[in-house]
Amino acid sequence: GQASLISGLVMVVISLIFDKEQIYWGTIIYQIVYSIFTDFFSNYLYYTNNQIINFFIMIFGIILFGIGTGIYSYVNWGKGPYESITFLFVNKFNWQIQYVRMAQDAITVLIGYLLKGSVGLSTICFVLICGKVIQYTINIIKKYNLIKI
């Protein structure tokens, strides 16, 4: 949580330098809540003894995270620091969200690995799935005009 708060601050500064439109009050609220909940819930992680069930819980979590990120990114009340970097590249170069996010996640994982962090199946699945879910969620919202801003 604390590391997330510090890295989030760095990403907010980068976004403020290159694309101030990504930052709004939602950015700050997101990062504070995310950091607090990360610390709080890390004490309550639970895994079953059944790897198949754990796999489906993991996939469900990644999809839920991607949908939530797509929704709050679409309403544009300020993106989280990590998403502000994603959308900085999406808007500046007209690249697809899914590819920017996948590259960003892969670079983040590589840096974490080089800093002696662990990389497992969940990490790889997150890199491969999350950006696609965010892109899909935003496309569905736009296509069916589900959220009016």
MARVEX-536573 format. One record per residue (C-alpha): residue number from 0; residue in one letter; chain; x, y, z negated. Coordinates in nm, 3 decimals. Each point is the difference from the previous one (the first is absolute). Example, Ala and Ser with C-alpha at 12.3 -4.5 7.8 and 13.67 -1.06 7.14 Angstrom:
<pts>
<pt pos="0" code="A" unit="A" xx="1.230" yy="-0.450" zz="-0.780"/>
<pt pos="1" code="S" unit="A" xx="0.137" yy="0.344" zz="0.066"/>
</pts>
This chain:
<pts>
<pt pos="0" code="G" unit="A" xx="0.000" yy="0.000" zz="0.000"/>
<pt pos="1" code="Q" unit="A" xx="0.269" yy="0.248" zz="-0.096"/>
<pt pos="2" code="A" unit="A" xx="0.212" yy="-0.093" zz="0.302"/>
<pt pos="3" code="S" unit="A" xx="-0.309" yy="0.041" zz="0.217"/>
<pt pos="4" code="L" unit="A" xx="-0.062" yy="0.345" zz="-0.144"/>
<pt pos="5" code="I" unit="A" xx="0.357" yy="0.109" zz="0.074"/>
<pt pos="6" code="S" unit="A" xx="0.007" yy="-0.142" zz="0.354"/>
<pt pos="7" code="G" unit="A" xx="-0.347" yy="0.148" zz="0.059"/>
<pt pos="8" code="L" unit="A" xx="0.130" yy="0.342" zz="-0.095"/>
<pt pos="9" code="V" unit="A" xx="0.285" yy="-0.035" zz="0.251"/>
<pt pos="10" code="M" unit="A" xx="-0.248" yy="-0.098" zz="0.275"/>
<pt pos="11" code="V" unit="A" xx="-0.228" yy="0.294" zz="-0.086"/>
<pt pos="12" code="V" unit="A" xx="0.294" yy="0.238" zz="0.039"/>
<pt pos="13" code="I" unit="A" xx="0.086" yy="-0.155" zz="0.338"/>
<pt pos="14" code="S" unit="A" xx="-0.363" yy="0.033" zz="0.111"/>
<pt pos="15" code="L" unit="A" xx="-0.017" yy="0.361" zz="-0.119"/>
<pt pos="16" code="I" unit="A" xx="0.306" yy="0.081" zz="0.209"/>
<pt pos="17" code="F" unit="A" xx="-0.124" yy="-0.167" zz="0.320"/>
<pt pos="18" code="D" unit="A" xx="-0.382" yy="-0.008" zz="-0.016"/>
<pt pos="19" code="K" unit="A" xx="-0.175" yy="0.190" zz="-0.280"/>
<pt pos="20" code="E" unit="A" xx="-0.343" yy="-0.112" zz="0.126"/>
<pt pos="21" code="Q" unit="A" xx="0.060" yy="-0.347" zz="-0.143"/>
<pt pos="22" code="I" unit="A" xx="0.016" yy="0.131" zz="-0.356"/>
<pt pos="23" code="Y" unit="A" xx="-0.306" yy="0.107" zz="-0.199"/>
<pt pos="24" code="W" unit="A" xx="-0.134" yy="-0.051" zz="-0.351"/>
<pt pos="25" code="G" unit="A" xx="-0.077" yy="-0.367" zz="0.077"/>
<pt pos="26" code="T" unit="A" xx="0.372" yy="-0.062" zz="0.053"/>
<pt pos="27" code="I" unit="A" xx="0.087" yy="0.096" zz="-0.355"/>
<pt pos="28" code="I" unit="A" xx="-0.297" yy="-0.179" zz="-0.156"/>
<pt pos="29" code="Y" unit="A" xx="0.077" yy="-0.314" zz="0.202"/>
<pt pos="30" code="Q" unit="A" xx="0.364" yy="-0.015" zz="-0.109"/>
<pt pos="31" code="I" unit="A" xx="-0.070" yy="0.061" zz="-0.368"/>
<pt pos="32" code="V" unit="A" xx="-0.281" yy="-0.258" zz="-0.013"/>
<pt pos="33" code="Y" unit="A" xx="0.200" yy="-0.252" zz="0.205"/>
<pt pos="34" code="S" unit="A" xx="0.305" yy="0.034" zz="-0.226"/>
<pt pos="35" code="I" unit="A" xx="-0.201" yy="-0.033" zz="-0.321"/>
<pt pos="36" code="F" unit="A" xx="-0.196" yy="-0.301" zz="0.126"/>
<pt pos="37" code="T" unit="A" xx="0.314" yy="-0.170" zz="0.131"/>
<pt pos="38" code="D" unit="A" xx="0.155" yy="0.012" zz="-0.345"/>
<pt pos="39" code="F" unit="A" xx="-0.323" yy="-0.098" zz="-0.175"/>
<pt pos="40" code="F" unit="A" xx="-0.105" yy="-0.291" zz="0.221"/>
<pt pos="41" code="S" unit="A" xx="0.348" yy="-0.147" zz="0.042"/>
<pt pos="42" code="N" unit="A" xx="-0.048" yy="-0.139" zz="-0.351"/>
<pt pos="43" code="Y" unit="A" xx="-0.314" yy="-0.185" zz="0.108"/>
<pt pos="44" code="L" unit="A" xx="0.106" yy="-0.175" zz="0.320"/>
<pt pos="45" code="Y" unit="A" xx="-0.143" yy="-0.348" zz="0.018"/>
<pt pos="46" code="Y" unit="A" xx="0.086" yy="-0.282" zz="0.232"/>
<pt pos="47" code="T" unit="A" xx="-0.180" yy="-0.331" zz="0.021"/>
<pt pos="48" code="N" unit="A" xx="0.182" yy="-0.330" zz="0.024"/>
<pt pos="49" code="N" unit="A" xx="-0.158" yy="-0.052" zz="0.342"/>
<pt pos="50" code="Q" unit="A" xx="0.217" yy="0.153" zz="0.274"/>
<pt pos="51" code="I" unit="A" xx="-0.285" yy="-0.002" zz="0.254"/>
<pt pos="52" code="I" unit="A" xx="-0.221" yy="0.206" zz="-0.230"/>
<pt pos="53" code="N" unit="A" xx="0.292" yy="0.235" zz="-0.070"/>
<pt pos="54" code="F" unit="A" xx="0.054" yy="0.040" zz="0.375"/>
<pt pos="55" code="F" unit="A" xx="-0.362" yy="0.098" zz="0.061"/>
<pt pos="56" code="I" unit="A" xx="0.002" yy="0.240" zz="-0.296"/>
<pt pos="57" code="M" unit="A" xx="0.313" yy="0.158" zz="0.148"/>
<pt pos="58" code="I" unit="A" xx="-0.157" yy="0.036" zz="0.346"/>
<pt pos="59" code="F" unit="A" xx="-0.319" yy="0.142" zz="-0.153"/>
<pt pos="60" code="G" unit="A" xx="0.207" yy="0.252" zz="-0.198"/>
<pt pos="61" code="I" unit="A" xx="0.193" yy="0.113" zz="0.309"/>
<pt pos="62" code="I" unit="A" xx="-0.320" yy="0.039" zz="0.200"/>
<pt pos="63" code="L" unit="A" xx="-0.173" yy="0.188" zz="-0.282"/>
<pt pos="64" code="F" unit="A" xx="0.302" yy="0.229" zz="-0.038"/>
<pt pos="65" code="G" unit="A" xx="0.004" yy="0.065" zz="0.376"/>
<pt pos="66" code="I" unit="A" xx="-0.372" yy="0.079" zz="0.012"/>
<pt pos="67" code="G" unit="A" xx="0.029" yy="0.235" zz="-0.297"/>
<pt pos="68" code="T" unit="A" xx="0.301" yy="0.172" zz="0.153"/>
<pt pos="69" code="G" unit="A" xx="-0.179" yy="0.037" zz="0.333"/>
<pt pos="70" code="I" unit="A" xx="-0.306" yy="0.154" zz="-0.166"/>
<pt pos="71" code="Y" unit="A" xx="0.182" yy="0.250" zz="-0.217"/>
<pt pos="72" code="S" unit="A" xx="0.238" yy="0.091" zz="0.284"/>
<pt pos="73" code="Y" unit="A" xx="-0.295" yy="0.067" zz="0.230"/>
<pt pos="74" code="V" unit="A" xx="-0.183" yy="0.236" zz="-0.236"/>
<pt pos="75" code="N" unit="A" xx="0.315" yy="0.214" zz="-0.002"/>
<pt pos="76" code="W" unit="A" xx="-0.008" yy="0.131" zz="-0.357"/>
<pt pos="77" code="G" unit="A" xx="0.372" yy="-0.050" zz="-0.009"/>
<pt pos="78" code="K" unit="A" xx="0.181" yy="-0.321" zz="0.074"/>
<pt pos="79" code="G" unit="A" xx="0.214" yy="-0.187" zz="-0.248"/>
<pt pos="80" code="P" unit="A" xx="0.369" yy="0.082" zz="0.032"/>
<pt pos="81" code="Y" unit="A" xx="0.075" yy="-0.323" zz="0.187"/>
<pt pos="82" code="E" unit="A" xx="-0.294" yy="0.048" zz="0.237"/>
<pt pos="83" code="S" unit="A" xx="0.095" yy="0.364" zz="0.056"/>
<pt pos="84" code="I" unit="A" xx="0.327" yy="-0.124" zz="0.153"/>
<pt pos="85" code="T" unit="A" xx="-0.194" yy="-0.253" zz="0.212"/>
<pt pos="86" code="F" unit="A" xx="-0.238" yy="0.262" zz="0.136"/>
<pt pos="87" code="L" unit="A" xx="0.280" yy="0.252" zz="0.048"/>
<pt pos="88" code="F" unit="A" xx="0.144" yy="-0.235" zz="0.266"/>
<pt pos="89" code="V" unit="A" xx="-0.343" yy="-0.099" zz="0.134"/>
<pt pos="90" code="N" unit="A" xx="-0.099" yy="0.363" zz="0.057"/>
<pt pos="91" code="K" unit="A" xx="0.338" yy="0.125" zz="0.118"/>
<pt pos="92" code="F" unit="A" xx="0.069" yy="-0.272" zz="0.255"/>
<pt pos="93" code="N" unit="A" xx="-0.355" yy="-0.130" zz="0.066"/>
<pt pos="94" code="W" unit="A" xx="0.107" yy="-0.350" zz="-0.108"/>
<pt pos="95" code="Q" unit="A" xx="-0.244" yy="-0.261" zz="-0.124"/>
<pt pos="96" code="I" unit="A" xx="-0.046" yy="-0.021" zz="-0.375"/>
<pt pos="97" code="Q" unit="A" xx="0.054" yy="-0.375" zz="-0.011"/>
<pt pos="98" code="Y" unit="A" xx="0.345" yy="0.015" zz="0.158"/>
<pt pos="99" code="V" unit="A" xx="0.120" yy="0.300" zz="-0.200"/>
<pt pos="100" code="R" unit="A" xx="-0.119" yy="-0.162" zz="-0.322"/>
<pt pos="101" code="M" unit="A" xx="0.156" yy="-0.334" zz="0.088"/>
<pt pos="102" code="A" unit="A" xx="0.337" yy="0.165" zz="0.074"/>
<pt pos="103" code="Q" unit="A" xx="-0.023" yy="0.214" zz="-0.313"/>
<pt pos="104" code="D" unit="A" xx="-0.086" yy="-0.302" zz="-0.217"/>
<pt pos="105" code="A" unit="A" xx="0.281" yy="-0.206" zz="0.157"/>
<pt pos="106" code="I" unit="A" xx="0.254" yy="0.276" zz="-0.065"/>
<pt pos="107" code="T" unit="A" xx="-0.125" yy="0.033" zz="-0.358"/>
<pt pos="108" code="V" unit="A" xx="0.033" yy="-0.376" zz="-0.053"/>
<pt pos="109" code="L" unit="A" xx="0.349" yy="0.001" zz="0.149"/>
<pt pos="110" code="I" unit="A" xx="0.108" yy="0.280" zz="-0.235"/>
<pt pos="111" code="G" unit="A" xx="-0.153" yy="-0.185" zz="-0.294"/>
<pt pos="112" code="Y" unit="A" xx="0.179" yy="-0.319" zz="0.101"/>
<pt pos="113" code="L" unit="A" xx="0.332" yy="0.182" zz="0.033"/>
<pt pos="114" code="L" unit="A" xx="-0.058" yy="0.136" zz="-0.351"/>
<pt pos="115" code="K" unit="A" xx="-0.028" yy="-0.363" zz="-0.120"/>
<pt pos="116" code="G" unit="A" xx="-0.380" yy="-0.019" zz="0.005"/>
<pt pos="117" code="S" unit="A" xx="-0.179" yy="-0.320" zz="0.091"/>
<pt pos="118" code="V" unit="A" xx="-0.183" yy="-0.066" zz="0.325"/>
<pt pos="119" code="G" unit="A" xx="-0.262" yy="-0.268" zz="0.010"/>
<pt pos="120" code="L" unit="A" xx="-0.300" yy="-0.115" zz="0.198"/>
<pt pos="121" code="S" unit="A" xx="-0.223" yy="0.277" zz="-0.140"/>
<pt pos="122" code="T" unit="A" xx="0.249" yy="0.264" zz="0.107"/>
<pt pos="123" code="I" unit="A" xx="0.023" yy="-0.137" zz="0.354"/>
<pt pos="124" code="C" unit="A" xx="-0.378" yy="-0.035" zz="0.028"/>
<pt pos="125" code="F" unit="A" xx="-0.045" yy="0.358" zz="-0.121"/>
<pt pos="126" code="V" unit="A" xx="0.241" yy="0.131" zz="0.263"/>
<pt pos="127" code="L" unit="A" xx="-0.178" yy="-0.193" zz="0.277"/>
<pt pos="128" code="I" unit="A" xx="-0.363" yy="0.059" zz="-0.104"/>
<pt pos="129" code="C" unit="A" xx="-0.048" yy="0.329" zz="-0.185"/>
<pt pos="130" code="G" unit="A" xx="0.059" yy="0.243" zz="0.288"/>
<pt pos="131" code="K" unit="A" xx="-0.236" yy="-0.193" zz="0.226"/>
<pt pos="132" code="V" unit="A" xx="-0.274" yy="0.010" zz="-0.263"/>
<pt pos="133" code="I" unit="A" xx="0.047" yy="0.376" zz="-0.051"/>
<pt pos="134" code="Q" unit="A" xx="-0.017" yy="0.058" zz="0.377"/>
<pt pos="135" code="Y" unit="A" xx="-0.306" yy="-0.226" zz="0.037"/>
<pt pos="136" code="T" unit="A" xx="-0.181" yy="0.167" zz="-0.291"/>
<pt pos="137" code="I" unit="A" xx="0.055" yy="0.350" zz="0.140"/>
<pt pos="138" code="N" unit="A" xx="-0.108" yy="-0.114" zz="0.348"/>
<pt pos="139" code="I" unit="A" xx="-0.323" yy="-0.151" zz="-0.138"/>
<pt pos="140" code="I" unit="A" xx="-0.077" yy="0.314" zz="-0.201"/>
<pt pos="141" code="K" unit="A" xx="0.049" yy="0.216" zz="0.311"/>
<pt pos="142" code="K" unit="A" xx="-0.185" yy="-0.234" zz="0.236"/>
<pt pos="143" code="Y" unit="A" xx="-0.312" yy="-0.028" zz="-0.215"/>
<pt pos="144" code="N" unit="A" xx="0.029" yy="0.346" zz="-0.157"/>
<pt pos="145" code="L" unit="A" xx="-0.022" yy="-0.159" zz="-0.345"/>
<pt pos="146" code="I" unit="A" xx="0.145" yy="0.292" zz="-0.191"/>
<pt pos="147" code="K" unit="A" xx="-0.096" yy="0.355" zz="0.080"/>
<pt pos="148" code="I" unit="A" xx="0.258" yy="0.260" zz="-0.096"/>
</pts>
